[in-house]
Amino acid sequence: MTHIPADPAPLLHLPVLPAEVLDALQPAPGKLIVDGTLGGAGHTRLLLERGAHVIGIDQDPFALERARAMNLPGLRVLEGNFREMNTLLNSIGVTQVDGVLLDIGVSSFQLDDAQRGFSYHTEAPLDMRMSQSGESAADVVNTLSAEDIASILYEFGEERHSRRLARGIVAARDQEPILTTTRLAEVIKRSYPGGHARGIHPARRSFQALRIYVNDELGALREGLNAALSVLAPAGPDGQGGRLAVISFHSLEDRIVKRWMKTQATLTPLHKRPLEASDEEQASNPRARSAKLRVAEVRPPRDVSGPSDWDDEERS
């Protein structure tokens, strides 16, 4: 049975890099901005407070339910994945916007709602589906071969012990299906060399990998970046157009964003290196510690064929 939290009020989203996002997108009366990852509407609230109108997109039915219940003036909510942004906007007659925000990955309230199956700390069904449809994490670990599971853990979690963990998962499921978060976490812990990973929980990378795979997060990111560019306002007489702000939380996502921005002739990155949370924000919101914000603006076409100062970051 699908789990619906009884009281959505405690699951409000604390947005990361709030001041930096506002500076990047410059919301103001008369501007239209897309929040492609609406979540708990934390960033959207800030944009609305500055007078902008916001179109919020999310594939999570619980996020949509909460956002609609908030009844925020100036917000229009659309159900879907941000990879379909241009199609979703066209369906309501919108072809051009002033800004797009993408806050990639799992949101705070998804993590805090233990029954969604994203966390290895709390007993819950092994789900991890943001849209509540399609293949679940339980389906993956109980049906795929050890080789395929290892590939997922290595590619999407950068887990160097992926083969060993995959063999442990297959051996455990042969005894009994792996249906809960805590059982998978325990199987991984038993399979991990020494039973632990230095500095992090031994299941952290594997849970990240399964979540990314189940939701096709990297595929959605690649398609979503192109969709965002297709709806951003072109450069005006002042040479400036719509802006794209992307927040990522691990190197796989950030690498895709960085390289994509570098190769778009009509998009100029506004910072050589990503913006990161201040020490103060990291202290008050630990989830901001790994956040990286990259911002780019639509401008007249530039030459992307030769080397650039971005190459220095690539080597660093």
N, C-alpha and C positions, 0 to 999 in steps of 0.2 A: 504494500500500500504506500502511496506517495505521502511523504511526511510534510505537513504544513505547520510551522511554528504557531503555537497558540497566541503568543503575544509578540508582534513584530517590533514593538517600541524599543526594547533594549538593543536591538541589532542595527543601530544606526551606524553609518559608515563614517569613520574619521579619515578625511582625505589626506593623502601625503602631498608634500610640496605645495601647499595651498597658495602661498604668496607667489611662488615661481610660476604656477599655472596661470594665475590672474595676470601677471606681468607678460606672460607669453601670448595669451589669447586676447588681452585687452578688451574685455567685455564692456559694453556701453549700450545705452538706449539706441534702438534701431539696428543693432547687430543680431545676427542669427548664428548660433553656435550649435554644433552637434556634439553631444556627449555619447560617444559610441559604446561606452561601457558604463551604463547608468548606475548599476549596483545599488548602493544605499543612497545615492543622490547627493553625496557629500560635496563633490566638485560642482555639481549642477546648482546646488543651493547658492554657492559663492558667485557663480556666473549670473544667476537670477538677481541676486542682491545688488549687482552692479548695473542692472537694467537691461541686460541682454535677454533675448528669447532663446530658449533651448529646446532642441529636439533630442530626447533621450532614447537610446536604443539598448535593448538587453534581450538575451535569449532565456534568461532565468525567470520562470513564471512567478516565483516568490518575490523577486526584485520588482517585477512589473506590478504585482499586487500592492506592494508597499508604496511604490512611487505614485500610483494612482490614488491610493488612500490619503497621501499627503496633500493632494489637491493644490499643488504649488502654482500660483499665477505665472503665466509665461512659459510653462512647460508642456510640451506635447510628447507623449510616450508612444513608441513603436516597438512591436515585438519582432525580434529577429536577431541575427548575428551581424556585427558591424562589417563583416566581409561582404554583406549584401547592401551596404549603405546607399549606394547610388540607386539601386532598385527600390529600396524602401522609401527614399526621399522622393523619387519620381512618382511613386504611388500616391503621394499627397500633394503633388504639383510643385515640389521644391527641386530646383536644378542647380542652385548656387548658394553657398554659405560663406560666412566670414571666418569661421574657425572650426576645427575638429579636434577633439580630445579623445585619446585612447589610453586607458589605464589598464594595462595588460595583466592577465593572470586572474587568480582567485581573489575575491573581495573579502574585506574584514568580516562582514556578516555571514558569508559562506563558511569561512573558517570557524567563526564563533558558533554556528549552528551545527553542533556535533553530528546530528543525524544525517547530514549531507554526505558524510564519508570522506571528507578531505583531510581530516586530521588523524594522525597515528596515536594521539594521546588519549582518545576517548573511544569507548566501545560504540560502534555504529555499523549499519550495513555498509559493505564495501561498494560504494556507488560512484561518486566523483563526477557525475554528469551535471553540467551547468544547465542544460536545457531540459533535463529530466526525460530525455528520449535517446534511443540508440543504445549502443553497447556500453555496459558499465565496466568499472574496474574489476568487479568479480568475474564478469564474463571473460575478460582478458587473462587473468591469472589462472582461471580454471579450464580454459580451452586451448590457448595457444601453446605451441611447442616451446621447449626450453630455449631453443635457438632464437625464436621470435621474441620471447620475453627478454632474453639477454640483450637483443638489439634495441628494444624499447628502453631498457634501463640505461644502456650506454649512450644512445643517441640523445635522449631527452632528459636524462638525469646526470650524464657524464659520470656515471658510476663505474669505477675501474674494476670493481669485483662483480660485474654484471653476470658473467657466466656462472660463477659460484652461487650467487643469489638465485639465479633462474633455476639451477639444478635443485636448490633447496626448496624452492616454491613448488616445483613439479613433484618432488618426493613427498612433500607435505600434503599436497592435494590428492595424491594417490591414496593416502590414508583417510582423508576426509576433506570435502570441498572447503575452500577458503572463502568465507562469506562475510567476515567482519574485519574492520580496520585493525583491531587489536590482535587478532590472530595473524593477519599478514605481517604486522609489525614484529610480532614474536618470532614468526618463521624467519624473517629477514635477520633479526638479531641473532638467532641461533646459527644462521648460515654465515654470518659475517666473521671474518678472521678476528679471533679474540673476543667476539661478541660485542664489539663496539667500533665506532668510527671516531677518529680524533676530532674533538671539538664540536661534533654534531651528532644528533640521534642517527643510529645506523640505518633507519628506514627513511630518513628525510629525502634523500635523492631519489629513491625508488618511488615514493609517493608522488613526488614532483613529476617524475617521468610518466607514471601512469595517468596522472591528471592531464598532462599536456597531450598525451596520446589519445585518451578517451575523448577529449574535446577538440582535437585537431587544432590546438592553439597556435602552432607555428604556421600552419597552412592558412588559418584565419587571419593571422597577422600579415602575412605576405599579400593576401588578397585585399585585406582591409586597408593597407597603406595605399594601394593603387586606387581603390574605391574612394578613399578620402581625397586624394589628389584630383580625381575627376570631378568632384563637386566643389572644390575650393574656388573662391572668386579669383579671376585672373588679375594680373598686375594692372593697376590704374595709371593715370597720368603721372602720379608720383613714383611710379616704379614698384609699388608695393601692392600685394594682393592678400589672399586668405592665408591663415596660419594653421599649421599642424603641430600639435604637441603630443608626444608619446612618452608615457611612463612605463618603464620595464623594470623587472625585479631580478633578472638573472642574465648571465652572459649570452645565452642562446638567443633571447629576445633582443637584447641591446645590439648584438652583432648584426642581426637582420636589419634593424632600423637604421643603424649607422651606415651600413653598406648601401642600403636602398636610397637613403637621402643623398648620399654622395653621387649616385648615378642618375639623379633626376635633373634634366637640363633646366626645367622651369621652377625648380625648388632650391632655395638657398638656405643652408643651415645657418642659424643665428649664433651658434656657439661651437667652437672647435671640439670641446669636450662636454660630456653630459653634465647637467646640473644635478647636485646631490643635496640631501637634507642637511640642515645645519646641525651642530652638536646639540642645540637646545631641542630641536624637533625630534632628533633621534632618541633623546633622553625621555621625552614625553610620549613618543609613539615608536616603539621598537620596530614596527613593521616598515618604517621609513628608512631603516639603515641600509637596505640594499636597493632602494629606489633610484633610478636614473631617468632624468627627463631630457629629451632631445626635442628641439624646436626648430622648425623651418618655415620659410615664408615663400609664397609664390612671387616670383620676380621675372623680369625678362630673361629669356634663355641664356644660359652660360655654357662655357666649354667644359664638358666632363670627360674628355678623351685623354687628357694628360694627367701627370701627377699633381697633387694638391697638398696643402698643409695637413689634410686629413691623414696622409700617409704617415706623418709623424706619430699620430695616435695609434695607427695600425701596428707600428713597430714597438710602441711603449707597453 
